[in-house]
Amino acid sequence: MDSDGTQDARGTQANPVPRARSGVPPMPTEAPGVPPRPDGSAFLAWLRTPRPEALPGVWRFGHRPRAAEEPEQIPARQLLSGALIAFLVGWLVWSLLYNGYLGGWWMLPLYAMLPDSWAPGGSLQSVIAGYVWYTIVALVIMIVVGRLGRWGEVWRRFAAPHLKQKEEGPVAPPVEQDPAEWPQLRAVGAVEAAERLAADARAGLMRDVDHARISRAWQGVRSGRHDLAAFTGAVLESGSAACLHPSGDRDLPARIARHDLLTGQVRLGTAADDPRNPYAYRGAGLALGPELLGTSLLAVGPAGSGKTGTVIRPLAESLCLHALAGRAAVVVVGAAGAGLGPADAYDVVVRIGHPESVYDLDLYGGTGDPDEAAAVLAEALVGDLADPHPGSDSRRSTTVLAQLLGPFRAVHGRFPSVPELRQLLDGAPGPLAALRTALEGSGQESLVRELDARERQSAHPGDVASVLADRIALLDRPAFAGFFDTSGQTKPFSLKALDHPVRVRVDLPERGHADASRMLARLVLAQFTASVAVREDRSLFACLVLDDATGVVTPEAVRGIQRLRSANAGAVLTLRTLDDVPRPLRGPLLGAAGCRMALSGLTPWDGQDFAEVWGKEWIEARDVTDRQIIAETPAGKALHMLRRVITGKAPTQRAVTVRQVERERWSASELAHGVPPGHAVLSLTDVKGEHAPPLLVDLRGQ
C-alpha cells in the first residue's frame, strides 16, 4: 500500500537505497526496567503505560503530575519532636485515666449504656463492654494526639516511601480501551486487521516504530489519502511489517537516548529540584517533540558543554525514528566525524569533499527556475556580507546570478557547474560570447538583454560579481572536483525530497575548508527554508538540525526561520557563543526561536542577551525579622528550654514583611556562574503558543 510510511523518493533525486533487515530487531528501550521478552510483554507494558497530559516539555511516559504550588513543609526535627511529644502526652493522659488519677467520670457514658442486669464487673458481658470502651477511649486519644502531632505527615514523609512494594506492570484494560488491541480499527469494521496486529504484539513481533508507522498509515486512511481496503490487505499480509519505510528499516542500528514514539518525545534530561524551577516541573523528565521543535530551537554553549552529545545527537536520533514511522523528514548537517549518528541510520549521506561519497549536493536546490536558484545561491555565497539588519537583503547579488543562470539554462538545458559559473562571474569573454551567439541564433532577445545588462554593470566600480566570483572560487577546488555536478554524472541530493520521510546527513568539510563549510551550511539552510514552504504534503514534519551555525545566521536566514512554524517545519541550531552572530541579528534570532537553551559555561555578555529575552517576573519577597524572647520567671525559662529542645532554636518573635518585587527570571551572572556542568537553562514554546519558563535542566539525568 502507498502510505505515508511507504512513499518512495523516486523522481526527487533523493533515491534512498533500500536495505533489507533479516530477523526481528530487538525490543524497544522505552520501557525502562522491563527486560525484553519473546512473548511481547515488554512492548505491551510500554504501550499500556499511562501518559497523562502534562505541561510543555514534561516527559509524559509514566509521569505523575505534581501540584502547581509547593506545599509548606515543617522542618523534619520539629515534625518528629512534635510527633514524639504528642505520643508521650497521649500515653500520659491514658495512664492517668486508666489508673484513676483523674476520677471515674470518663466511665459514666459506659455505665449509662449498660443494662441494669449487667452489674459493672459482675458479669462477662460487662467485662467485655468495659474493654470495648477502653479501646474506644484509647482510639479517641490516639486520633486527637495524632492530629496534633501530625502523625499522618510523618508517615507520608518518612515511612511510606520505604514501605512501597514493587509496582506491578500495567493491567490489561478492556479490549475497547486497550491500545494493543487497535480499537480504532475495530470501530470501523477492520476486525481481522486488528486481530493480526494484536497477535503480532502479543507474540513479540511488534515494536514502537512499527506501532507508530502503522498508526501514521491509519491516519492517512482516516483523512482519505489512502484506501481502507489497501491498508487492511497490507496488514493482513505483512502484519507488523506492513507499510514499511522505503529503506526497509524497522528500527535504527542503535539508540543512545530514551524515546517514546507514542507521544513523539525524546528525553534530554531531568528538571532540577531547584527553587528557581516551578514546583510542577521539579524532578520531572524533560523531553522535546515535534510540537516544540516546530517553533525551532537555539542552543548556545562553549565547546565541551554537551551541545552535540546531549542535544543534537538525541534529537537527530528521534527525528530519524519519526522518519521511519512516516511522520517526519530530517536533514542533519555537521562537520565530518562530529558524532551525528552512524551512516546506517540515514537514507542519504552526503560527504562533501570525500572521494567515496555516494551522493552529491544539488547546488541549485533541485529547482528549474533561474530566479529561485539565484536567490538561494546568493544567500549561500554572500548572505553573511549583507547589511546585518532585519530589513536588509542580497537582491543585487540575486540579480547578477539570475542574469547569468537564465541564459545559460536556456542554451544548455541545465545550470552551470562551479567552474563554468566562476568563469561567467569573472566576465570571461569566451563563455559570454558563446552564450550571446546561441541566444541570438534562437531568437531569445529577452535573455540577450539580460547579458547586455550584465556586461554594462560589470564595467561599473563596485560590481558584486567579483565578490560572487571570489566566493564561488572556494568551491572550485580540487577537493570538490567531483561535487556539485550539473551534467547528470553524479547522484545529487535535493531538498525537494522533503515531501517524503527521508533521513539525510550532510557532512561538511572542516580541515582547510572552514569558509566553504560555512557557505555550504548557509546553502542547505536557504534551500531548506525555500523547499518546506512549497511542499505539497505538509502533514510531514520537516526539521533541519544544524550542528554549529557559526557564520550561518543572516537576515534572510532569520526571516526563513520565522516562517517555518506555519509550514510544519522547524530548525535546531547550535552556537558556541552569540558573538558568532552579528549584533543586530541576535535579538531577532532569539525571538525567532521558540525554544532557547543556554548551556553551562556561557559568557556574561551572552547571558545578558538571554536574560533580556526571558524578561522579568513578579515575585513575593519576604523580609523576616526575629527578636529573641527573654524569659524572666523560672516557669518561663523551663518552657523556653522545652521549646528549644523541640524546635532546635531559641524562642523568638518573628515579624514578616511581604512585598511584590520585579526581578529577572535568570540574570546574566546566574547564567554565567550559576549553571552547574552538565546542566542547561531551557525555555520552551510549542506550536499552540503554550510556553514554559526558563528551567534548570540536568542533561545527564536520563
Secondary structure as GFF3:
##gff-version 3
##sequence-region A 1 702
A	DSSP	alpha_helix	41	48	.	.	.	ID=ss1
A	DSSP	alpha_helix	76	98	.	.	.	ID=ss2
A	DSSP	three_ten_helix	105	107	.	.	.	ID=ss3
A	DSSP	alpha_helix	108	113	.	.	.	ID=ss4
A	DSSP	alpha_helix	124	148	.	.	.	ID=ss5
A	DSSP	alpha_helix	151	154	.	.	.	ID=ss6
A	DSSP	pi_helix	155	159	.	.	.	ID=ss7
A	DSSP	alpha_helix	160	163	.	.	.	ID=ss8
A	DSSP	three_ten_helix	175	177	.	.	.	ID=ss9
A	DSSP	three_ten_helix	179	181	.	.	.	ID=ss10
A	DSSP	alpha_helix	183	186	.	.	.	ID=ss11
A	DSSP	alpha_helix	191	202	.	.	.	ID=ss12
A	DSSP	alpha_helix	208	222	.	.	.	ID=ss13
A	DSSP	alpha_helix	228	238	.	.	.	ID=ss14
A	DSSP	three_ten_helix	239	241	.	.	.	ID=ss15
A	DSSP	beta_strand	258	260	.	.	.	ID=ss16
A	DSSP	beta_strand	265	271	.	.	.	ID=ss17
A	DSSP	beta_strand	285	288	.	.	.	ID=ss18
A	DSSP	alpha_helix	290	293	.	.	.	ID=ss19
A	DSSP	beta_strand	297	300	.	.	.	ID=ss20
A	DSSP	alpha_helix	307	307	.	.	.	ID=ss21
A	DSSP	pi_helix	308	312	.	.	.	ID=ss22
A	DSSP	alpha_helix	313	324	.	.	.	ID=ss23
A	DSSP	beta_strand	328	335	.	.	.	ID=ss24
A	DSSP	three_ten_helix	343	345	.	.	.	ID=ss25
A	DSSP	beta_strand	348	351	.	.	.	ID=ss26
A	DSSP	beta_strand	360	361	.	.	.	ID=ss27
A	DSSP	alpha_helix	370	382	.	.	.	ID=ss28
A	DSSP	three_ten_helix	383	385	.	.	.	ID=ss29
A	DSSP	alpha_helix	395	412	.	.	.	ID=ss30
A	DSSP	alpha_helix	418	426	.	.	.	ID=ss31
A	DSSP	alpha_helix	429	442	.	.	.	ID=ss32
A	DSSP	alpha_helix	445	458	.	.	.	ID=ss33
A	DSSP	alpha_helix	465	472	.	.	.	ID=ss34
A	DSSP	three_ten_helix	478	480	.	.	.	ID=ss35
A	DSSP	beta_strand	492	493	.	.	.	ID=ss36
A	DSSP	three_ten_helix	495	499	.	.	.	ID=ss37
A	DSSP	beta_strand	503	508	.	.	.	ID=ss38
A	DSSP	alpha_helix	514	532	.	.	.	ID=ss39
A	DSSP	beta_strand	541	546	.	.	.	ID=ss40
A	DSSP	alpha_helix	555	564	.	.	.	ID=ss41
A	DSSP	three_ten_helix	565	567	.	.	.	ID=ss42
A	DSSP	beta_strand	569	575	.	.	.	ID=ss43
A	DSSP	three_ten_helix	578	580	.	.	.	ID=ss44
A	DSSP	alpha_helix	583	592	.	.	.	ID=ss45
A	DSSP	beta_strand	595	599	.	.	.	ID=ss46
A	DSSP	alpha_helix	604	614	.	.	.	ID=ss47
A	DSSP	beta_strand	616	628	.	.	.	ID=ss48
A	DSSP	alpha_helix	634	647	.	.	.	ID=ss49
A	DSSP	beta_strand	652	664	.	.	.	ID=ss50
A	DSSP	alpha_helix	668	673	.	.	.	ID=ss51
A	DSSP	beta_strand	679	685	.	.	.	ID=ss52
A	DSSP	beta_strand	691	698	.	.	.	ID=ss53
###
